[in-house]
């Protein structure tokens, strides 16, 4: 694999991860569902084990899509 493809995948994962963490999804969950300390543990587990991997995988796929569509075009 070439460096441009890896840079697109990693860059896409980082960008979507950062933008996804700026979105107030976790704040909405904590506002409406968290009522006790046990619920806070569930929130942390959900964020670390579900939300973050989904953001990273989505970003990597977006980066790969960007590479395939934009960076491999022949002029």
N, C-alpha and C positions, 0 to 999 in steps of 0.2 A: 504494500500500500504506500502511496506517496504522502508526502508531508502536507500537501494542500488539503487532501481528503481528511486526514487526522485533525488538522487545525480547524476545519469546518465542523467536524463532529464535536470536538471538545469545546470550541467556541460557542456553538449552538446550545450545548448542554449548560454551559456556564451562564449564558445570556438568559435562557428560559428559566433556569434555577433562580437567578437573581430577581428577574421580573415576577416570577411566580411567588417569591417570598415577599415581595412588595405588595402584592394583592392581599386584600383583607379577608381572605377565606378563613384563616385560623382565628381571626378576631370574631368573625360571625359565629363560628363553631363555639368558641369560648363564651360568647355572650348568651347564646341560647341553650346550650347543652350542659356546660360545666356548672355544677351546683355544689360539689364537694371536692375534697382532696383526691378521692379515687377517680373522679371524672377528670381531674387535671392530669393524672397519670395516663389515663386513656388518651387524652389530647396529645400528650408528648409522644406516646407510642404511635398514634395515628400519624402525626406529622413526620416522625423519623422513619417509620417503617412503610408508610403508604405514600404520603404526599411528596416527600423528597425524591424517592426513587422514580415516581411517575413524572416529576418535573425533569429529572435528569434524562430519562428515557425519551420523553417527548422532545426535549431540546436536542438530543443526539440525532433523533430522526429528522428534526427540522434542519439541522446542520447537514445531514446527509442529503436531504432533499435539495437544499441550497447548493450543495456541491454538484449534484447530478444535473440540476436544471440550469444553474447560472454559470458555474465555473468550468463546465465541460463543453460549453457552446463553442462552436467553431465560427470564427468571423470571416 
